[in-house]
C-alpha cells in the first residue's frame, strides 16, 4: 500500500521529466525503431553503389573464359613489367559456409577505390559455388585474392614464368583498405610465390593439359555424398564375398597335394640322409609247416 502511494505521488514528476526530454532524442528514438523494420539493402546506398561499380570494373571468370581473359593485352605489350591482375575468389553457403558476405562488401568498396587509380590492376571475380570446375582447376578456395603478374611474350616467342601470390583474407576483419593495400603497398609480397602442381599457367598439370579434366573428376566426386562412398564400398565387398567357398578349399587342397608330391620326389632323389641307418632287409622266409609233405 505504501509502495503504491509513493508511485502515485512520483508520477507527476516522471511525466514532467519526460516532457523536458529533448525533442531531437525523441525523434531519433522513433527513427531507430522505424529503421529496424526496413531491409538493410535499402539503408546502404554506399554498398549498392560500390556493388554497381564492381560489376562494371570487375571481370567475371568462368571455366570457359579464364584462359582468354587472363592473357596480356596488345595495348600493354610495350609497357614496362608484366600485366597485373587481382582475382577475388569467393563463395556461398557450400564453399564459404556463408561467411564471405563481409569480405564481398569490402571487395566491392575496394573495386570502386581502385577504379579511381590510373595504375590499378585488372580486377576479376569468381564464385566457387557457381564455378566449381574453375575453382577445381585452380585448386582455389574462398576467400582469397590471387595476385597475378602476367608476363608478355618475348620477341623470341618465349614467355617468362607467371608469378602468383595467394593472399588469404580474414572473413571477420578484412576491410576495403586491406584489399587496396595489396596493390598500393604490395602486401602480396608477404605471401610466398605459388609454385604448386595446380598452377594455372606453369604447373605441370597445366602443361600436360590435365588440369581441367582432373577438375571435372574432382567436381563429380565432390557431388557424391559421404554415404554414397559407403554404399560403393559395401557393394564391392559383397562382390568379393559372392565367390563360391569351394574354390578356395579346392585351391588350398591342390597346394597341399603339390607340396607333398614335391617332398616325396625330393626324398627319392636324395636317398637316406647322413647319420641315419638304412633299413635292414627282411629275413628270408623259412619253410612253412606244409612244405615238407608236398
Helices and strands as residue ranges (DSSP letters): H 2-19, H 23-35, H 45-57, E 58-60, H 66-69, G 74-76, E 83-90, H 101-115, E 122-127, H 132-138, E 144-150, E 163-168, H 176-184, G 187-190, H 204-207, H 211-223, H 226-241, H 245-270
